[in-house]
Structure formats: C-alpha cells, structure tokens
Amino acid sequence: MSPTPDSVLRDRSDDGVTTLTIDRPRRKNALTVDGWAALASALTSCASDGTRALVLRGTGGDLCAGADLSGDSEGSDDDGHPLARMRRINEVPIALHELSVPSIAAVDGVAVGAGWNLALGCDLVVATPRSRFSQIFARRGLSLDLGGSWLLPRIVGMQQAKRLALLGEMIDGEEAYRLGLVTCLVEPDEVDPVVADLAGRLAAGPPVALAQTKELLHSAVSTTLREALANEARAQSVNLAGDDARAAFEAFREKREPRFTGGWER
C-alpha cells in the first residue's frame, strides 16, 4: 500500500480494485487542505491507471470527520484566500463525480461534514448500525460544502435535506439507511467481505457500459425524457459496437459468465 501526501494510502488489487484509505486516525481522518489535494490527485489518477472499481475508506472505520479545524494541523491551510482554499478542496467532489469507474464508500464510524458528503459522492455506501453521520456545518457556524447542497436534495428530497442541513443532527446508520443515504447496512464484521464482494463484482463488470450508465444517471436529473432517451441511444450504440456486448451475448448463448475487457474491435 503506497502513501500519498498527508497519509492518503493507495492500494490496487490484481482485479483492478483500487482502495484509497484516509489515514489520520488521531483526527478521525479529518483532512487538511493539502490532504484534500492529495485525495483529489489520487482520485484523478484512478481514471487512467487501469482501475475498474474504487473503494474509499478511513483507518479505524471512521471515513472522514471533514476538514481538520484543529488549528495545529500540518500543511498549507493558511496560505491564500479562503475562496482559493475552497476551490482546491472542491477538486475532490468534482474528481469523484466525474470518475468513470464505480465507487464505494465504507463507513464503520463517523462521516461528518465534508466527510459525509465525500461518502454521498460515491456510487454506493456501505455502513453499519454504529456508523454516525452529520451535516455538522451549522453547528460550526458554516454552510454546506463538498457538494452537500447538490447531493442531499437529490437523494432525500428538499424537506429532509433541510432538516439534516439546518439542524446538523447526528444520525446513526439505521436512520441513514431508512432515508436512502446508505446502500447496504451490515454488521461491523461484515463490512470488509461485503465491500470486497461489491467491488469485485463492479470490477468484473463492463467498464464502458458502467461508465456510460453513471453518466446517464448523473445527467438525468436535469434533462427531459426526450433528452434522456437520446443520451441512452447514443450510449447504447457505443456499447453495441464494443467487445463487451458481444462477449455478453456469446456467454449467454454458451450459458457461462462473460469476461468484460472494455475493448473495442476496429
């Protein structure tokens, strides 16, 4: 497992699953501005290094307690205008949202503030009953960031989004699951096997088709039905011209599982 600056650890398995681990347990994995920059860089590299699925987690089960506001953290947080610092931090949700491969957040502890929005930016979230989530910004005299104002209403609707954002309540994994903010709720000893199973299945999937499906779903919230259908038609044409659809059809006829490569036969 290789480190990046500010203790963001990176590991990639033989099947193309890349795991990024935020490794600052003494701060519940809260990140400095330099740490957010390191995470953005690691996420961006996943788009071109052969990664087929991404797992995002934190040391000790806590995903991330947001920005490190301790005042004695290392890094260059005090350099430049606050808006410039926020722009650097915003490279993380942009890189995560635009990442073509599917992503999974694993949470068996806290994910608060920007840390929760980091989890919500992933395609799937695996949590446990003892997980704790909060849009804690209001309790710190702050407003939402790291995409929270965009993500929350789309997932839970405006009323629940306002409740979570304005009150800054801490909710547990079970309530987050009921609200649709968690994909899979499992016991703590099941997190690793469930995440490994999901990541393996995603990594084995058709990479071009999955990338296009992500893009279609992301764009659908701001398009008409006609526009969505046109986008789907273009994406399906790309799929049908590639190797994976052909491999799937052949496997179906031969009653076996397909092997997807994302290749393109010219």
C-alpha positions in Angstrom: 0.0 0.0 0.0 1.6 3.2 -1.2 1.3 6.6 0.7 0.4 9.9 -0.9 1.0 13.2 0.9 -1.0 13.7 4.1 -1.5 10.0 4.6 -3.9 9.0 1.9 -2.9 5.4 1.3 -3.4 3.8 -2.1 -3.6 0.1 -2.9 -4.7 -1.7 -6.1 -5.6 -5.4 -6.3 -4.9 -7.7 -9.3 -8.6 -7.4 -10.4 -8.4 -3.7 -10.7 -10.0 -2.6 -7.4 -8.2 0.5 -6.0 -8.6 1.2 -2.3 -7.9 4.8 -1.1 -7.6 4.9 2.7 -7.6 8.2 4.6 -5.0 7.5 7.3 -5.3 10.2 10.0 -6.9 8.3 12.8 -5.9 10.7 15.6 -8.1 13.3 13.8 -10.8 10.8 12.9 -9.4 11.1 9.4 -10.2 14.8 9.1 -8.1 16.3 6.3 -6.1 19.4 5.8 -6.2 21.4 2.6 -3.1 19.5 1.5 -4.8 16.3 2.4 -7.8 17.1 0.2 -5.4 18.0 -2.6 -3.7 14.6 -2.2 -7.1 12.9 -2.3 -8.1 14.7 -5.4 -4.9 13.7 -7.1 -5.4 10.1 -6.1 -8.9 10.1 -7.4 -7.9 11.7 -10.7 -5.2 9.1 -11.3 -7.8 6.3 -10.9 -9.3 7.5 -14.2 -6.3 6.4 -16.2 -4.4 3.7 -14.3 -6.4 0.6 -15.0 -8.7 0.9 -12.0 -12.0 -0.9 -12.5 -13.6 -0.1 -9.2 -12.8 2.3 -6.3 -13.2 1.8 -2.6 -12.9 4.8 -0.3 -12.4 4.2 3.4 -10.6 5.5 6.5 -8.3 4.0 9.0 -10.1 2.6 12.1 -13.6 2.6 10.5 -14.1 6.4 10.6 -14.4 7.5 7.0 -13.6 11.2 7.5 -14.5 13.9 10.0 -14.4 16.6 7.4 -11.9 19.4 7.3 -9.3 19.5 10.0 -10.2 22.6 12.0 -7.9 21.8 15.0 -5.7 24.8 14.2 -2.5 22.8 14.8 -2.6 20.6 11.7 0.3 20.3 9.3 0.0 21.6 5.8 -0.5 24.9 4.0 -4.1 25.6 5.0 -3.3 29.2 6.0 -1.9 30.1 2.6 -4.0 32.2 0.3 -7.6 33.5 0.3 -10.3 31.2 1.8 -12.0 31.0 -1.6 -8.8 29.7 -3.2 -8.6 27.1 -0.5 -12.2 26.0 -1.1 -11.5 25.8 -4.8 -8.7 23.4 -4.1 -10.9 21.3 -1.8 -13.7 21.3 -4.5 -11.4 19.4 -6.8 -12.3 16.3 -4.7 -16.1 16.1 -5.3 -15.5 17.0 -9.0 -13.0 14.3 -9.5 -15.2 11.8 -7.6 -18.3 12.8 -9.5 -16.6 12.6 -12.9 -14.8 9.4 -12.2 -15.9 6.9 -14.8 -15.4 3.8 -12.6 -17.9 2.9 -9.9 -17.1 3.8 -6.3 -17.9 2.5 -2.9 -17.6 4.3 0.5 -17.1 2.1 3.6 -18.2 3.6 6.9 -18.0 1.9 10.2 -17.6 5.0 12.3 -18.1 8.7 11.7 -18.6 10.5 8.4 -19.5 14.1 9.2 -19.4 17.4 7.4 -17.4 17.2 4.2 -16.6 13.6 5.2 -20.3 12.7 4.9 -20.6 14.5 1.5 -17.5 12.6 0.4 -19.4 9.3 1.1 -22.5 10.6 -0.6 -20.5 11.4 -3.7 -19.7 7.7 -4.1 -22.0 5.4 -6.1 -22.6 3.0 -3.2 -22.3 3.4 0.6 -21.8 0.5 3.0 -22.3 1.3 6.6 -23.1 -0.3 10.0 -25.7 0.4 12.7 -22.9 2.1 14.8 -22.0 4.5 11.9 -22.6 8.1 12.7 -23.4 10.8 10.1 -23.9 14.6 10.4 -24.1 17.6 8.2 -22.4 19.3 11.1 -21.7 22.6 9.3 -24.4 24.7 11.1 -23.0 23.7 14.5 -19.7 25.2 13.4 -21.1 28.4 12.0 -20.7 27.2 8.5 -22.8 26.3 5.5 -22.8 23.1 3.4 -19.8 22.3 1.2 -18.2 19.5 -0.7 -21.3 19.1 -2.8 -23.8 18.7 0.1 -26.3 21.3 -1.2 -26.4 19.4 -4.6 -26.3 15.8 -3.3 -28.7 15.9 -0.3 -31.9 17.1 -2.1 -31.4 14.7 -4.9 -31.1 11.8 -2.5 -33.7 12.5 0.2 -35.8 15.4 -1.1 -35.8 19.0 0.0 -37.6 18.7 3.3 -35.3 16.0 4.7 -32.3 17.8 3.2 -33.2 21.0 5.1 -33.7 19.1 8.3 -30.3 17.5 8.1 -28.5 20.6 6.9 -30.2 23.2 9.2 -30.2 21.2 12.4 -26.9 19.4 11.9 -28.2 16.4 13.8 -26.1 13.3 14.3 -27.9 10.2 12.8 -27.0 6.6 13.0 -26.5 4.1 10.2 -30.0 2.7 10.6 -31.7 6.1 10.1 -29.3 6.9 7.2 -30.3 3.6 5.6 -34.1 4.3 6.0 -33.5 7.7 4.4 -31.8 6.2 1.4 -28.4 7.7 2.3 -26.8 4.3 2.8 -26.9 1.5 0.2 -26.1 -1.5 2.4 -26.4 -1.7 6.2 -24.3 -4.6 7.6 -22.8 -5.6 10.9 -19.3 -4.4 11.6 -17.6 -7.7 10.9 -19.4 -7.9 7.5 -18.1 -4.6 6.1 -14.9 -5.9 4.6 -16.4 -9.0 2.9 -19.4 -7.1 1.6 -17.3 -4.2 0.3 -14.9 -6.8 -1.3 -17.8 -8.6 -2.9 -19.4 -5.4 -4.3 -16.0 -4.1 -5.5 -15.2 -7.4 -7.2 -18.5 -7.6 -9.0 -18.2 -4.0 -10.2 -14.6 -4.5 -11.3 -15.7 -7.5 -13.3 -18.5 -5.6 -15.0 -18.3 -4.0 -18.5 -16.3 -0.8 -17.9 -17.5 1.2 -20.8 -21.2 0.4 -20.2 -20.9 1.1 -16.4 -19.2 4.5 -17.1 -22.0 5.4 -19.5 -24.7 4.3 -17.1 -23.1 6.6 -14.4 -23.1 9.5 -16.8 -26.7 8.9 -17.9 -27.9 8.8 -14.3 -26.0 11.9 -13.3 -27.4 13.9 -16.2 -30.9 12.6 -15.9 -31.8 14.9 -13.0 -31.5 17.9 -15.3 -32.8 16.5 -18.6 -36.2 15.9 -20.2 -37.4 12.4 -21.1 -36.6 13.1 -24.8 -33.1 14.2 -23.9 -32.5 11.2 -21.7 -33.7 8.8 -24.4 -31.4 10.4 -26.9 -28.5 10.1 -24.5 -29.3 6.5 -23.9 -29.5 5.8 -27.6 -26.0 7.2 -28.1 -24.6 5.3 -25.2 -26.2 2.0 -26.3 -24.8 2.5 -29.8 -21.3 2.7 -28.3 -21.9 -0.4 -26.2 -23.2 -2.4 -29.2 -20.1 -1.5 -31.2 -17.7 -2.6 -28.4 -16.3 -6.0 -27.4 -18.3 -6.3 -24.1 -21.8 -6.6 -25.6 -20.5 -9.2 -28.0 -18.8 -11.1 -25.1 -22.0 -11.0 -23.1 -24.2 -12.3 -26.0 -21.7 -15.2 -26.6 -21.6 -16.0 -22.9 -25.4 -16.0 -22.7 -25.6 -18.5 -25.6 -23.0 -20.7 -24.1 -24.5 -20.5 -20.6 -21.4 -19.1 -18.8 -20.3 -15.8 -17.2 -18.9 -13.2 -19.6 -15.4 -11.7 -19.2 -15.5 -7.9 -19.8 -12.5 -6.1 -21.0 -13.8 -2.7 -22.2 -12.1 -3.4 -25.6 -13.1 -2.1 -29.0 -12.7 -4.2 -32.1 -11.8 -1.9 -35.1 
